[in-house]
Amino acid sequence: MGSGSSSVLDSYDSCFEVAPVETAEQLTAAFRLRYQVYCVENQFENYEGSPTGLEIDAYDQHSLHSLLLHRTSREPLGTVRLILPGACPGAKAAGLPVGEICPREFIGKKSPLPLERTAEISRFAISKRICCRTVGRNAGAPFAASHGITGRIPYLSLGLMQAVIGMAARAEITHLCAVMEPSLLRILARLGIHVTPLGPMVVWHGQRQPCYSDIDRLLARIWAERRDVWQVLTRDGMLWPLNTDITARHREPFVQRLTSIS
């Protein structure tokens, strides 16, 4: 993106705001939005198990939470949580859900993850119904179109990933893991956000892919390939300073590819 990239974050901020959950009211809003996505729109969870209209589980008290807000209306459009290591003491794999799904890959001798610095991305939720009702079909379209992003969900996903990076920084987390829908992985890959598979696909509310990332390496590759996306995810490096040693190793082959194309 070069020197003109300073407008990218401003453009995103004109449409959306990432808000760390710090009050009981914000936490209730996150649980209510999760209920809308996980119980109503997709029915991943049981209606009867959430009679209050809030989707809550045992990992919430050991997690950091964030909301994605529509800038004008202040309506929550999405939410995500970061389950911290030690979430369920005594359980396998630092008490994280992914460690129960693929324990051999997660805690075996060849595991790529430092368990004490690894957190799990969870309840990555965007409500299509609320988006349509609150901000209309074209909300954020100027930003998306100007940065080569098609569809509402991809550019909203940028805000939730920014929230993840911010929460990881506050908790001094260095590695992330998740169990993601293949469609979400494709969306993230189009934005230059590439993760590493952790074992084979599993059946978990449908087909899902366990995966992980070293945050420094993840962001270095994004910086090299999609500077505009990196700027939004890290708030231009304020949330997570760039690891220049790793960035140099990613930049060299990327520059070589550009040279060969030109």
HULINGI-V591183 format. One line per field, one symbol per residue. phi: phi as a letter, one per 40 degrees, with the letter a starting at -180 (. if undefined). burial: # if it has 16 or more other ideal C-beta (glycine too) atoms within 10 Angstrom, else .. A space follows every 10 residues. Layout:
phi = ???
burial = ???
This chain:
phi = .gcccccccc ccccbbacbc cbbccccccc cccccdccbb cbfcbcdccb ccgbbbaccc cbbcbabbbc dccgccbaaa bbcccgdbdg ccfggcdccc cbccccbccc ccbcdcbbbb cafcbbcccc dcccbgcbcg ddccccbgbb gccdcccdcc cccccccccc cfcbbbbabb cdcccccccc cgcbbbcbgc cbcafgcbbc aaaccdcdcc ccdcbbcccd cccbffgcca dcccccdccc cdcccccccc cc
burial = .......##. ##..##.##. #....##.## #########. ....#....# ...####.## .######### ....###### #####.##.. ..#######. ##..##.... #.#.#.#### #######..# #..##...## #.##..#.#. .#.####### ########.. ..#.###### ...##.##.# ###.#..##. ...#...### ########## ######.### ######..## .##..##..# #......... ..
